[in-house]
Amino acid sequence: MKRGKRYQEAAKNVDRTNLYDSTEAMSLVKKTAVAKFDETVEAHIRTGCDGRHAEQQIRGAVVLPHGTGKKVRILVFAKGDKAAEAQAAGADFVGAEDLIPKIQNENWFEFDVVVATPDMMGVVGRLGRVLGPKGLMPNPKAGTVTTDVTKAVADIKAGKIEYRLDKTNIIHVPIGKASFAEAMLEENFKTLMDAVIKAKPSALKGQYIKSITVTSTMGPGIKLNVAKIMNA
């Protein structure tokens, strides 16, 4: 794949044979984010899990201390008092059955996270085919199926992110923006890693985390020293 001059210049700062500690990596990821917009910094965690087995699945959520730097639009499925609670908490969109045709027929997806009260999951289930592939289906493990909609909305607005295995058993998560201070990125990264390490499936035999790479949207990948992070 042919890369632009800007990428090639930035990539010269990264030693591909080196495994960096998290402090060096956050410094480097900022240095190599040279696009004309505020790039997102992401962590890519390759695991030894086999997500085809339910007992080796990983899915959870964690509130990053400094957020992701992205404004998150929240859609809440709720009725009555819970709908009023969601609106008061600052949800961007609140509704019930009325939202089904809007999403299904009008292809309306102007939201980033979906929260639902348990009694609304029968309604939301009808949207499984469209929400599922986009990773938007509410899930109790991620705290997005809940009766406490105030807390759910507040946590998401404060920087709660969901982590889960993709089909290749890798976790891809945003940990901030290139404009963040190094210490902020490092704190967010450490909070994420603590959660992922705690989520290790008991059924897993062998190495849990095989590699960790951090990168900005347009920048080169920076490999981290897994052993150091696991023993920190």
Sine and cosine of phi, psi and omega as CSV:
sin_phi,cos_phi,sin_psi,cos_psi,sin_omega,cos_omega
0.00,0.00,0.82,-0.58,-0.04,-1.00
-0.98,0.22,0.77,-0.64,-0.01,-1.00
-0.95,-0.30,0.48,-0.88,0.00,-1.00
-0.95,0.30,0.23,-0.97,-0.02,-1.00
-0.87,0.50,-0.64,0.77,-0.05,-1.00
-0.88,0.47,-0.69,0.72,0.03,-1.00
-0.90,0.44,-0.71,0.70,-0.05,-1.00
-0.88,0.48,-0.63,0.78,0.04,-1.00
-0.90,0.43,-0.72,0.70,-0.02,-1.00
-0.89,0.46,-0.64,0.77,-0.06,-1.00
-0.90,0.43,-0.39,0.92,0.01,-1.00
-0.90,0.44,-0.37,0.93,0.00,-1.00
-0.97,0.24,-0.25,0.97,-0.10,-0.99
-0.96,-0.28,0.82,-0.57,0.08,-1.00
-1.00,0.06,0.95,-0.32,-0.09,-1.00
-0.90,0.44,-0.35,0.94,-0.05,-1.00
-1.00,-0.01,-0.13,0.99,-0.08,-1.00
-1.00,-0.10,0.55,-0.84,0.15,-0.99
-0.95,-0.32,0.90,-0.44,-0.12,-0.99
-1.00,0.01,0.46,-0.89,0.18,-0.98
-0.99,0.14,0.21,-0.98,-0.18,-0.98
-0.90,0.43,-0.55,0.83,0.00,-1.00
-0.90,0.43,-0.74,0.67,0.02,-1.00
-0.89,0.46,-0.66,0.75,-0.05,-1.00
-0.89,0.46,-0.67,0.75,-0.02,-1.00
-0.93,0.37,-0.57,0.82,0.06,-1.00
-0.91,0.41,-0.70,0.71,-0.02,-1.00
-0.92,0.40,-0.65,0.76,-0.05,-1.00
-0.91,0.42,-0.54,0.84,0.06,-1.00
-0.94,0.33,-0.66,0.75,-0.03,-1.00
-0.91,0.42,-0.53,0.85,-0.08,-1.00
-1.00,-0.08,0.02,1.00,0.06,-1.00
-1.00,0.01,1.00,0.01,-0.15,-0.99
-0.93,-0.37,0.19,0.98,0.03,-1.00
-0.94,0.35,0.22,-0.97,-0.05,-1.00
-1.00,0.08,0.11,0.99,0.07,-1.00
-0.82,-0.57,0.19,-0.98,-0.03,-1.00
-0.98,0.20,0.99,-0.16,-0.10,-0.99
-0.93,0.37,0.50,-0.86,0.11,-0.99
-0.99,0.12,0.66,-0.75,0.08,-1.00
-0.99,-0.16,0.78,-0.63,-0.08,-1.00
-0.84,-0.55,0.50,-0.87,0.14,-0.99
-0.94,-0.35,0.69,-0.72,0.03,-1.00
-0.85,-0.52,0.92,-0.40,-0.13,-0.99
-0.92,-0.39,0.93,-0.37,-0.01,-1.00
-1.00,0.00,0.83,-0.55,-0.07,-1.00
-0.95,-0.31,0.21,-0.98,0.07,-1.00
-1.00,-0.09,0.21,0.98,-0.02,-1.00
-0.97,0.25,0.34,-0.94,0.15,-0.99
-0.87,-0.49,0.99,-0.12,-0.10,-1.00
-0.89,0.45,-0.16,0.99,0.04,-1.00
-0.94,0.34,-0.37,0.93,0.05,-1.00
-0.99,-0.13,0.82,-0.57,-0.06,-1.00
-0.81,0.58,-0.61,0.80,-0.07,-1.00
-0.97,0.26,-0.12,0.99,0.07,-1.00
-0.94,-0.34,0.17,0.99,0.04,-1.00
-0.96,0.29,0.53,-0.85,0.09,-1.00
-0.82,-0.58,0.81,-0.59,0.10,-1.00
-0.42,-0.91,0.76,-0.64,0.01,-1.00
-0.20,-0.98,-0.14,-0.99,0.00,-1.00
-0.58,-0.82,0.44,-0.90,0.01,-1.00
-0.53,-0.85,0.58,-0.82,0.05,-1.00
-1.00,-0.03,0.90,-0.44,0.04,-1.00
-0.97,0.25,0.74,-0.67,-0.09,-1.00
-0.84,0.54,-0.50,0.87,-0.03,-1.00
-0.92,-0.39,0.23,0.97,0.01,-1.00
0.93,0.38,-0.14,-0.99,-0.03,-1.00
-0.96,-0.28,-0.14,0.99,-0.04,-1.00
0.99,0.13,0.05,1.00,-0.02,-1.00
-0.93,-0.36,0.67,-0.75,0.07,-1.00
-0.97,0.23,0.85,-0.53,-0.07,-1.00
-0.98,-0.21,0.79,-0.62,0.02,-1.00
-0.99,-0.12,0.82,-0.57,-0.11,-0.99
-0.93,-0.37,0.76,-0.65,0.11,-0.99
-0.95,-0.31,0.81,-0.59,0.01,-1.00
-0.90,-0.43,0.80,-0.60,0.14,-0.99
-1.00,-0.06,0.93,-0.37,-0.01,-1.00
-0.33,-0.94,0.30,-0.95,0.02,-1.00
-0.79,-0.62,0.33,-0.94,0.14,-0.99
0.82,0.57,-0.77,-0.64,-0.06,-1.00
-0.86,0.50,-0.61,0.79,-0.04,-1.00
-0.93,0.37,-0.55,0.83,0.06,-1.00
-0.92,0.40,-0.68,0.73,0.03,-1.00
-0.89,0.45,-0.64,0.77,0.01,-1.00
-0.89,0.46,-0.69,0.73,-0.01,-1.00
-0.89,0.45,-0.67,0.74,0.02,-1.00
-0.90,0.44,-0.68,0.73,0.01,-1.00
-0.90,0.43,-0.52,0.85,-0.02,-1.00
-0.97,0.24,-0.25,0.97,0.04,-1.00
0.96,-0.27,0.31,0.95,0.08,-1.00
-0.88,0.47,0.58,-0.81,-0.04,-1.00
-0.98,0.22,-0.58,0.82,0.00,-1.00
-0.65,-0.76,0.68,-0.74,0.04,-1.00
-0.70,-0.71,0.70,-0.71,0.01,-1.00
-0.14,-0.99,-0.15,-0.99,0.00,-1.00
-0.65,-0.76,-0.79,-0.61,-0.02,-1.00
-0.84,0.54,-0.49,0.87,-0.04,-1.00
-0.87,0.50,-0.37,0.93,-0.04,-1.00
-1.00,0.10,-0.29,0.96,-0.06,-1.00
-0.84,0.54,-0.83,0.56,-0.02,-1.00
-0.90,0.43,-0.52,0.85,0.01,-1.00
-0.88,0.47,-0.67,0.74,-0.01,-1.00
-0.97,0.22,-0.73,0.69,-0.07,-1.00
-0.94,0.35,-0.72,0.70,-0.14,-0.99
-1.00,-0.09,-0.55,0.83,-0.05,-1.00
-0.99,-0.12,-0.02,1.00,0.01,-1.00
0.83,0.56,0.69,0.72,-0.06,-1.00
-1.00,0.03,0.90,-0.44,0.00,-1.00
-0.69,-0.73,0.76,0.65,-0.02,-1.00
-1.00,0.02,0.68,0.74,0.00,-1.00
-0.58,-0.81,0.40,-0.92,-0.06,-1.00
-0.95,-0.33,-0.44,0.90,-0.03,-1.00
-0.67,-0.75,0.62,-0.78,0.06,-1.00
-0.90,-0.43,0.78,-0.62,0.06,-1.00
-0.89,-0.45,0.59,-0.81,0.03,-1.00
-0.61,-0.79,0.57,-0.82,0.16,-0.99
-0.98,0.21,0.47,-0.88,-0.08,-1.00
-0.81,0.59,-0.61,0.79,-0.04,-1.00
-0.93,0.36,-0.21,0.98,0.00,-1.00
-0.99,-0.12,-0.06,1.00,-0.09,-1.00
-0.92,0.40,-0.43,0.90,0.09,-1.00
-0.90,0.44,-0.62,0.78,0.03,-1.00
-0.95,0.32,-0.75,0.66,-0.04,-1.00
-0.89,0.45,-0.54,0.84,0.01,-1.00
-0.83,0.56,-0.48,0.88,0.02,-1.00
-0.92,0.40,-0.30,0.95,-0.02,-1.00
-0.99,-0.16,0.12,0.99,-0.07,-1.00
-0.78,0.62,-0.65,0.76,-0.05,-1.00
-0.92,0.40,-0.48,0.88,-0.01,-1.00
-0.99,-0.14,-0.57,0.82,0.00,-1.00
-0.98,0.19,-0.61,0.79,-0.06,-1.00
-0.82,0.57,-0.82,0.57,-0.03,-1.00
-0.88,0.47,-0.39,0.92,0.01,-1.00
-1.00,-0.01,0.02,1.00,-0.01,-1.00
0.94,0.34,0.44,0.90,-0.09,-1.00
-0.97,-0.26,-0.01,1.00,-0.05,-1.00
-0.93,0.36,0.80,-0.60,0.04,-1.00
-0.87,0.50,0.53,-0.85,-0.08,-1.00
-0.54,-0.84,0.74,-0.67,-0.01,-1.00
-0.86,0.52,-0.59,0.81,-0.01,-1.00
-0.89,0.46,-0.51,0.86,-0.01,-1.00
-1.00,0.00,0.00,1.00,0.01,-1.00
0.97,0.24,0.27,0.96,-0.03,-1.00
-0.98,-0.18,-0.03,1.00,0.24,-0.97
-0.92,-0.40,0.94,-0.33,-0.16,-0.99
-0.34,-0.94,0.42,-0.91,0.11,-0.99
-1.00,0.02,-0.32,0.95,0.00,-1.00
-1.00,-0.05,0.97,0.26,-0.08,-1.00
-0.93,0.37,-0.47,0.88,0.02,-1.00
-0.87,0.49,-0.75,0.66,0.00,-1.00
-0.91,0.41,-0.68,0.74,-0.02,-1.00
-0.86,0.51,-0.74,0.68,-0.01,-1.00
-0.91,0.41,-0.70,0.72,-0.01,-1.00
-0.87,0.48,-0.69,0.72,-0.01,-1.00
-0.89,0.45,-0.69,0.72,-0.03,-1.00
-0.91,0.42,-0.69,0.72,0.01,-1.00
-0.90,0.43,-0.50,0.87,-0.03,-1.00
-0.99,0.17,-0.16,0.99,0.04,-1.00
0.87,-0.50,0.44,0.90,0.04,-1.00
-0.97,0.25,0.75,-0.66,0.03,-1.00
-0.83,-0.56,0.43,-0.90,0.03,-1.00
-0.97,-0.23,0.63,-0.77,0.10,-0.99
-0.84,-0.55,0.63,-0.78,0.01,-1.00
-0.36,-0.93,0.36,-0.93,0.04,-1.00
-0.96,0.28,0.64,-0.77,0.18,-0.98
-1.00,-0.01,-0.15,-0.99,-0.07,-1.00
-0.92,0.40,-0.34,0.94,0.00,-1.00
-0.98,-0.20,0.27,0.96,0.05,-1.00
0.91,0.42,0.52,0.85,0.07,-1.00
-0.93,-0.38,0.60,-0.80,0.09,-1.00
-0.98,-0.20,0.81,-0.59,0.03,-1.00
-0.90,-0.43,0.86,-0.51,-0.08,-1.00
-0.62,-0.79,0.68,-0.73,0.12,-0.99
-0.97,0.23,0.66,-0.75,0.02,-1.00
-0.86,-0.51,0.17,0.99,0.05,-1.00
0.56,-0.83,-0.28,-0.96,0.00,-1.00
-0.87,-0.49,0.40,-0.92,-0.01,-1.00
-0.88,0.47,-0.37,0.93,0.01,-1.00
-0.98,0.21,-0.20,0.98,0.02,-1.00
-0.91,0.41,0.48,-0.88,0.13,-0.99
-0.92,0.40,0.47,-0.88,0.00,-1.00
-0.81,0.58,-0.67,0.74,-0.04,-1.00
-0.89,0.45,-0.58,0.81,0.02,-1.00
-0.92,0.39,-0.71,0.71,0.02,-1.00
-0.89,0.46,-0.67,0.74,-0.04,-1.00
-0.92,0.40,-0.65,0.76,0.02,-1.00
-0.90,0.43,-0.68,0.73,0.05,-1.00
-0.88,0.47,-0.69,0.72,-0.01,-1.00
-0.89,0.46,-0.70,0.71,-0.02,-1.00
-0.89,0.45,-0.65,0.76,0.02,-1.00
-0.89,0.46,-0.68,0.74,0.04,-1.00
-0.88,0.47,-0.75,0.66,-0.07,-1.00
-0.90,0.44,-0.62,0.78,0.05,-1.00
-0.85,0.53,-0.69,0.72,-0.02,-1.00
-0.92,0.39,-0.69,0.72,-0.03,-1.00
-0.91,0.41,-0.66,0.75,0.01,-1.00
-0.89,0.45,-0.66,0.75,0.03,-1.00
-0.91,0.41,-0.44,0.90,-0.06,-1.00
-0.99,0.10,0.12,0.99,-0.02,-1.00
-0.83,0.56,0.83,-0.56,-0.01,-1.00
-0.92,0.40,0.73,-0.68,-0.03,-1.00
-0.91,0.42,-0.40,0.92,-0.03,-1.00
-0.98,0.22,-0.18,0.98,-0.08,-1.00
-0.97,0.25,0.78,-0.63,0.11,-0.99
-0.94,-0.34,0.63,-0.78,0.01,-1.00
1.00,-0.08,-0.19,-0.98,-0.11,-0.99
-0.93,0.37,0.76,-0.65,-0.03,-1.00
-0.99,0.15,-0.85,0.53,-0.03,-1.00
-0.95,-0.32,0.89,-0.46,-0.11,-0.99
-1.00,0.00,-0.63,0.78,0.05,-1.00
-0.39,-0.92,0.44,-0.90,0.07,-1.00
-0.74,-0.68,0.78,-0.62,0.04,-1.00
-0.81,-0.59,0.69,-0.72,0.16,-0.99
-0.92,-0.39,0.54,-0.84,-0.04,-1.00
-0.42,-0.91,0.43,-0.90,0.16,-0.99
-1.00,-0.09,0.21,-0.98,-0.10,-0.99
-0.73,0.68,-0.74,0.67,-0.09,-1.00
-0.94,-0.35,0.08,1.00,-0.11,-0.99
-0.99,-0.12,0.09,-1.00,0.01,-1.00
-0.97,0.23,0.35,-0.94,0.05,-1.00
-0.97,0.23,0.61,-0.79,0.02,-1.00
-0.85,-0.52,0.89,-0.46,-0.07,-1.00
-1.00,0.08,0.67,-0.75,-0.02,-1.00
-0.97,-0.24,0.35,-0.94,0.02,-1.00
-0.99,0.13,0.98,-0.19,-0.09,-1.00
-0.88,0.48,-0.69,0.72,-0.05,-1.00
-0.84,0.54,-0.69,0.72,-0.01,-1.00
-0.89,0.46,-0.67,0.74,-0.06,-1.00
-0.94,0.35,-0.65,0.76,-0.02,-1.00
-0.93,0.36,-0.45,0.89,-0.04,-1.00
-0.98,-0.22,0.12,0.99,-0.05,-1.00
-0.93,0.37,0.00,0.00,0.00,0.00
